[in-house]
Amino acid sequence: MKLFNSLLLASALMAAPVMAQDDDVLKPVVDEAAKINESAASSQEKINNITDQIDNKLQQFKTLNKEIEGLQVYNTQLRKQISNQQQEMNDLNSAIDEVSVVERQITPLMIRMIEGLEQFVALDVPFLEEERANRIADLKAMMDRADVATSEKFRRVMEAYQVEMDYGRTMEAYSGIHDIEGQERDVEFLRLGRTALIYQTRDASSQGVWNKQTRQWEALDSSYRTQITKGLRMAKKQLAPDLLMLPVAITD
């Protein structure tokens, strides 16, 4: 037993120098491996950073590409809009040129229309003479004004024509002064379209009618008094429309 213990101790004593010698050999290797590992970790970190940067750049690149695609679509749309606007400008310029031509042509036309209207009123049944004469005078004065647009002038001329047209299909009663046998009398006029123009004094003592053929006023006898009074009340909306027996001049 003692012999065995001695052998174990001898083996341990012999192994100690060998282990010490291995440590001396392995330590540089371990240190170098540690350095390599540390360097590898540093390199990996750099690689990771570079990879992150590449990913960021790639993401930015993709984002920029999408923006470029959007801008290309937007620019294409803008080019179409600009093209359409240019066409509209060309059309407007052409329209302005045409308007200038039409304006030069329409002004003489309106002057002729006013002159024609004046002649028509002069030859027409003489009702509302002052009102109609003033309307024509206003139209003539308007044509000389530079602050009134041509469109407005044309509208006013057409409006005057419309008023004259309406006279032909309306019934009207209005007051006025009329010369009867050299005396000015206050009378009421009854106009039935352009068919008849009749007057009656306020006291209904005198009546008369415009003769289109002779273009003169002619007195009416008292037999028409009731019908004229009835017609005046109808024109004033004081009576419902009804049949009237009134003299009407026959024209060829």
C-alpha positions, 0 to 999 in steps of 0.5 A: 500500500505504501508502495502504491502511494509512493508511485502515485506521488511520483507520477504527480510529481512527474506530471507537474512539469509536463503540465507547466510546459503545456501551459507555456505552449498553449497560452500564446495560442489561447491569447492569439485565439482571443485576439482573433475572436475579438477582431472577428467580433469587431469586424462583425460589428462593422459588417453589421453597421455596414449592413444597416447602412446599406439597408437604410440606403436601399430603403431611401433608394426605394422611397426616392424611386416611388417619389420619382414615379409619383412626380413623373405621373404628376408631371405627365398630368401637368403637361396634359393640363398645360396643353389643354389650357393652351388650347383654351387660350387659343380658343379664347383668342379666336373667340375674342377676335370673332367678338371684335368682328361681331361687335363691329357688325352689331353696332350698326345693326342696333342703330338701324334697329333703333331707327326702325323702332322710331319709325314704327312708333311714329306710324303706330297708334299714338298711345303712351307717346311720351313714354315711348319717345323717351324710351327711344331717346334713351336708346339713342343716348345709350349708343354713344356711351362708352361705359355701356357694354355692347351686350348690354346695349343689345339687351336694352334694344331687344327689351324695347322691341319686346315692350312694343310687341307686348303692347299688341296683346295687352289691354291698358287704361291710363290717364292723360291730357287730350285736345278736344275742340281746341281745349285740353281735357283730362281724359282716360285712354283705353287701349285694346292691343293695337286694335283700338285706342279710345278716350273718354273725359273724366265726366264721361261727357265726351268720347273719341276713337283713333282712326287708323285710316285717316290718322285722326281722332274722331268723336263718338256719340254717347251710345258708346259711353257705357261700353267705354266705361266698362272697358276702362274698368276691365283694363284696371282689373275692376271688372272681369273680362267680358265682351265689349262693343266698341268701334274698330277701324277697318284697315286694308 
